[in-house]
Amino acid sequence: MLAIVQYRMKDDKWKQTLQEAISLAEEYHFVRVFSREGAALWELLRGESFEWKDADFRDQVRKECEYMASLYPMYLKEKPDGTITLSAAQVKVLRMQESGMSVEQIADALGLSKAGVKYYNQQTYKMLGVNSKSQAIFEARNRGLI
């Protein structure tokens, strides 16, 4: 985590810190130390080369970090400048999804077609910079939109 903070603060020591962490974790095959922060670490790992003694460990760390980054693309990302304003319908659809309703149930409740609900979802995901319902709900909560 220190390497992530150093990287974000533009401190050149982040590479050394991460290399030390890799060397220590590699001795004990502590993959989870990296994968828990995988979404933030993936950015650092994929752009740089580090010394790894164990290729299997390296591959597993990279694979799990990439996977976590795909699940949580907004994890520890700086919030973009500007305020996002969702329409009342977008908020209503998100809240219904948050409560566990399916696209069909939402369409019936709002008198929309399934395509209409999917259109609202698509526009909401685009505005929030996410790719899925769970990410949209998380990001909307994080921004205080729902």
N, C-alpha and C positions, 0 to 999 in steps of 0.2 A: 504494500500500500504506500509506503514511503516513496518508492520509485515513481508511482503514479502522481503523487503530490509534487515531487521534484520536477517531473516532466511537465506538468501543468503550469508550474511556476517558472518554467524555462531555465531550470537549474541543470547545467550539464552533468552534474553528479548522478543523475537518474540512471544512466547506463551502468555505472559502476555499482550502484546500489542494487539494481536488478541482477547484475551478474553475480554479485555476492549471494543474493537470495537463491538464485538458480543453483549455484555451487553447493550451498548448504542443504537445500531441499532435495537435491539430486542424490545426496548420500543416503537419504532415508526413503526415497521415492515418494515424497510428499506432493502428489499431484494436486490434491484439493486446495493446498495453500494458494495455488495459482488459479485454479478453475473457479474458486469462489469469487474472485475479482476478474474473472475471464473477460467479461465484456469491456472493461477498461484496459486490461492488460493486452488484449488482442491487438489493439492499435500499436502498442509498443513492440510486441513480439514480431508482428508481421513486417514491420518496416526496418528492423535492425537484425544484425546477426550477433549471436552470443555463443560463448563456448559451452558446449554440452559434452559431457563424458559418455552419456548413455543415450544413444539415438532413439531407443524405444521410449524412454522417459520424455525426451524432447517432443517426439511425435504425439505422445499421449497428452502432454501439456498443451501443445498447439491445437490439437483436435478439440479438446475440451474447452479451451478458451474461445476458439472459433464458434463452437456450438453455443456457449453461453452468450456470446456477442450476438448471435442470430436470434436468440430468445429475448434478449433485453437490449435492443439497440440504443435505447436512450439512457442506459445506466451510467451514471456519473457524467453525463454530457452536460455541457453548459447550456443553459436555457437560451434560446435565441432571443435577440432583442425584439421588442414589439409585443403587443398583446394579441392573443388569439381570441377571437370572438366567434363562438359557435351560435348558429341560429337556434331558436327555441325548439324547432323540430329535431335538430341534431342532438341537442341536450336530452330531449325526451327519449329519443331512440337509444342513446348511450345509457341513460338511467334504466331503461327497460332491459337492455342487455346486461347491465350490471346486476340486475335482480335475477338473471338467469333465463330470461325469455328468449325463445328462438326467433329467427327471422319471420317465420310464419305467424307466430303468436303476436309479434309486434305489428306486422302488416294487418292482421285482423283487428287488433285493438285500436290502431290509428286509422283504419279505413284506407290503407295504402296497398299497393301491389308489393309482392316480394322484391321486384326489381326496384321499386321506389325506396324501400328500406335499404337495399344494397347500395343504391346511389348515395343515400345519406351517409352510409358507412364509408364508402369510397372517398367522399368529400371530406369527412371528418378525419379519416386516416391520413389523407394528404396534408390537411392543415396541421395535424399534430406530429407529422413526420414519423408515422408508425406503419406497421404492416399487418396487424391483427387486432381482433376484438380485445384480447387481454391487454395488449400494449396500449390500445386506445383508452381503455378504462383506467389503467395505471397512470398514463400521462395526463388524462383529464383530471383525475384526482390530485395528482401532483401539482397541477396548475390551478387547482381550486375551481374548476369548471363544473364539476359535479360533486 
